[in-house]
Amino acid sequence: MESLKKFYKECQETKTREEMTHYYDSWSMLYEKELNLADYRGPFMVANALAALYPEDRENVHVLDVAAGTGFVGEQLAKQGFVQIDALDPSEGMLAQAKEKGIYQTLICEYLDGNQLDIAAGSYDVITISGACNNGHLTCECLLEVVRLVKQGGFFVLCTRPCLLNRNESKQHFETWMDDIEKEGKWKMVRKDILPKYLKDEDGIIFVYQMM
Ligand SMILES: C[S@@+](CC[C@H](N)C(=O)[O-])C[C@H]1O[C@@H](n2cnc3c(N)ncnc32)[C@H](O)[C@@H]1O
């Protein structure tokens, strides 16, 4: 846990998102070992949430795993019978680890932010984001692209440590943005739950929204 804390601290100290991405590149070989030592269960929780939303026909569900990192989420989704899984992450090092797992159909080396990606609107049934709301990571603007990319009736699943939700660099609050999007009638909340033992004894939080 101590070396994980050191990582989080050093990662938070990077000044630009490119610096942060290089940091992940250099850390990519050790990432899973460190997180496993910390009993990181977020990806398992995300996959369970998706499995509950899709009790059958999981092979037809097209998922984009945003901030996929080394592919922890994809791995758990594959265990639950999901097969159409794409990964998006700006770190080539992290994506190289994910590629080795052989579970992602497409690997997209990009940032998700307020900019429009070269992906058609409504391309995905589901977007997942697990553990990537730290400072300098995803900003609230990325939610607009999530809304564009998920088809009507599809889902958005966000799982993280609750303390990270309002610690975003832009000083904006993810939950406020998600509420506003709901007020605009673009999605509706399906669940919001505290998840005990998300990371060792620390709680996590999961949000699930369905696109209108
Ligand atoms: C702590 S890791 C989480 C990886 C994985 N989701 C998991 O749960 O193990 C955070 C990941 O977010 C990625 N990331 C940071 N900013 C991003 C952005 N704007 N868009 C997409 N991914 C981003 C990093 O490259 C890194 O791989």
The ligand as an SDF file (V2000), in Angstrom:
LIG
                    3D

 27 29  0  0  0  0  0  0  0  0999 V2000
   -5.5450    4.3480  -12.2360 C   0  0  0  0  0  0  0  0  0  0  0  0
   -5.5440    3.8810  -13.9320 S   0  0  0  0  0  0  0  0  0  0  0  0
   -7.0660    2.9530  -14.0350 C   0  0  0  0  0  0  0  0  0  0  0  0
   -6.9710    1.8650  -15.0900 C   0  0  0  0  0  0  0  0  0  0  0  0
   -8.1570    0.8920  -15.1150 C   0  0  0  0  0  0  0  0  0  0  0  0
   -9.4020    1.5340  -15.4820 N   0  0  0  0  0  0  0  0  0  0  0  0
   -8.3070    0.1790  -13.7900 C   0  0  0  0  0  0  0  0  0  0  0  0
   -9.3660    0.3000  -13.1550 O   0  0  0  0  0  0  0  0  0  0  0  0
   -7.3590   -0.5360  -13.4240 O   0  0  0  0  0  0  0  0  0  0  0  0
   -5.9920    5.4100  -14.7340 C   0  0  0  0  0  0  0  0  0  0  0  0
   -5.8800    5.3670  -16.2650 C   0  0  0  0  0  0  0  0  0  0  0  0
   -6.5390    6.5330  -16.7740 O   0  0  0  0  0  0  0  0  0  0  0  0
   -5.8710    6.9040  -17.9510 C   0  0  0  0  0  0  0  0  0  0  0  0
   -6.2690    8.2870  -18.2720 N   0  0  0  0  0  0  0  0  0  0  0  0
   -5.8650    9.4160  -17.6720 C   0  0  0  0  0  0  0  0  0  0  0  0
   -6.4400   10.4810  -18.2450 N   0  0  0  0  0  0  0  0  0  0  0  0
   -7.2430   10.0170  -19.2250 C   0  0  0  0  0  0  0  0  0  0  0  0
   -8.1110   10.6400  -20.1680 C   0  0  0  0  0  0  0  0  0  0  0  0
   -8.2820   11.9440  -20.2160 N   0  0  0  0  0  0  0  0  0  0  0  0
   -8.7890    9.8390  -21.0210 N   0  0  0  0  0  0  0  0  0  0  0  0
   -8.6440    8.4960  -20.9790 C   0  0  0  0  0  0  0  0  0  0  0  0
   -7.8390    7.8510  -20.1050 N   0  0  0  0  0  0  0  0  0  0  0  0
   -7.1520    8.6150  -19.2390 C   0  0  0  0  0  0  0  0  0  0  0  0
   -4.4020    6.7180  -17.5930 C   0  0  0  0  0  0  0  0  0  0  0  0
   -3.5660    6.6490  -18.7290 O   0  0  0  0  0  0  0  0  0  0  0  0
   -4.4560    5.4100  -16.8010 C   0  0  0  0  0  0  0  0  0  0  0  0
   -4.2160    4.2920  -17.6110 O   0  0  0  0  0  0  0  0  0  0  0  0
  1  2  1  0
  2  3  1  0
  2 10  1  0
  3  4  1  0
  4  5  1  0
  5  6  1  0
  5  7  1  0
  7  8  2  0
  7  9  1  0
 10 11  1  0
 11 12  1  0
 11 26  1  0
 12 13  1  0
 13 14  1  0
 13 24  1  0
 14 15  1  0
 14 23  1  0
 15 16  2  0
 16 17  1  0
 17 18  1  0
 17 23  2  0
 18 19  1  0
 18 20  2  0
 20 21  1  0
 21 22  2  0
 22 23  1  0
 24 25  1  0
 24 26  1  0
 26 27  1  0
M  CHG  2   2   1   9  -1
M  END
$$$$
